[in-house]
């Protein structure tokens, strides 16, 4: 089993200033865990676990910055969607 803690944060504004990014708030600054176990890959953050591909696992590890169309941003959006849907359950 391989576990890695990563810090998720918006791309700093001085890097590629023309790229769209979320605001630098607590909602977008958090820790996530990427896990590889027996050939399966997972992403865990904000109380939600996602099974992900090896490619997404590698991208998330290599670049945990949030900006438009980044892997980390897409994972963030998936987490938020799952959390929103979970709140609607009875």
N, C-alpha and C positions, 0 to 999 in steps of 0.2 A: 504494500500500500504506500502510495506517495501522497502526502498532504502538503499544500503550500498556502500560507496566508498571504493575501495580496491587499494592498490599499487602493481602493477605488476613489478616484477624485477627478474633477473636471480638468481638462487640458489647460495648463496655465495660459493666460491671455497673451503673454509675450511670445509664445510659440505659435506659429501659423495664425496670426491674428484674424485672417479672413475666414477661418473655419468656425462654423457654428458650434457652440458648446453650452451646456446647462450652467446655471448660476453656481457659484461656489458657496453652497449652503450645506447644512447637515444632511439634508435629504440625498445629496449627491457625493458626500464624503463618508465612506464607511469601509469596513473590512469585509472581505469575502474569502472563501476557502475554495480552492480547486483541488479535486481529489481524483486520483487514478487508482483503481483497484481491479485486479484481474482483467485488465483490458477494457474496463468500463470507465467512463469519465463523468464527473459530477461538478456542479457549481453550486455553492451554498452561500446565501447572504440574506439578511433581513428575515430570517426564519423560514426561508423557502429553499428547497433543494430542486435542482434541475439536472436531468441526465443530458449530457452534451456530447458532441462528437470529439474525437481526438483533435481535429483541426481547431475547433472552437476552444478547447482546453489549452492548446498551445498559444493561440492568439491572446486569450485572456491572461495567461501567465506573462507573455512577452510585453503586452501593452495594456495596463489597467486604467488608462486615462479615458475619461468620458468626452467624446465629441461626436458630432454628427456622423452617423454610419459606422462608428467603431464597434468592434465586437463587444467591448464592455458596455457601450450604450445600448446595444441590442439586448444584451442580457439584463441590463437594468430595466428596460421596458417590459421584458417578459416577466421579471419579478413583480413589477408594479401591477401588471395585468392580473397575475395570479392572486396577488394580495387583494385587489379590488373585487375579483370574482369570489374569493373566499369569504369576504365580508358579507356578500349577498346570500350566503347559504344559511339555511335555518336548521 
